Amino acid sequence: MRTVVRALTAGLLALPVFLAAQEPTCVRCPGTYVPVSEIQAYVDRAVTYNLVDQQIRQVDAGKTNLAVGVVRRGKLERPGEVAEHDFVSEVYHVIEGSATLVLGPDLVGKERRPATLETVRLFNGPGNNAKSITNGVEYHLEQGDAVIIPAGTGHQFTKIDDHIVYLMVRVDPDKVTPHRTESDSKEYLATKPASRGGRGDQ
């Protein structure tokens, strides 16, 4: 019994030293503020130029990169293409509109996403497109809803009632995509976009 008490006492005495030795994974990293006016500017730009996915910021958060963007999708009456990302997880928070989204890991007709795509190079890294998802789970998204999509999980919009706009948060622990600063954002908003082309804008 005394041996157990001594071991517990030693462990408790060592605990403050252990806790004191912990350091944040991102040492002295600044916070990042994105005003609603800037988010709205991206939504307006999406409408004006028929854009889908736009990255607003991407920052170093220590063990991971963290990004925030805006996605706007128009009316969809038939299932769209499936997208899946190897390394980057995503969180959607619906700002307006509604849609049906299917999620699942088992992709049918999987093909690698072209490495030249802007979304692959700058937003969500390498991954796959597919025709459908076997035994996918269907969710009806409405304003205010949120959905978490881990890396490796296929996601497919099968119907968009009129349009949907959602805030996108991306978690990139392997840091496969580049940072995007406030200055980068201002420069982007001040220029007319080039034609993107290609597939796989999820």
QUIMO-V708980 format. One line per field, one symbol per residue. ss: DSSP state (H for helix, E for strand, - for the rest). A space follows every 10 residues. Layout:
ss = ???
//
This chain:
ss = -HHHHHHHHH HHHHHHHHHH ---------- -----HHHHH HHHHHHHHH- --EEEEEEEE ----EEEEEE EEEEEE---- -EEEE---EE EEEEEEEEEE EEEE--EE-- EE-----HHH HHHH--EEEE -EE---EEEE E----EEEE- ---EEEEEEE EEEEEEEEEE EE-------E -HHHHHHHH- ---------- --
//
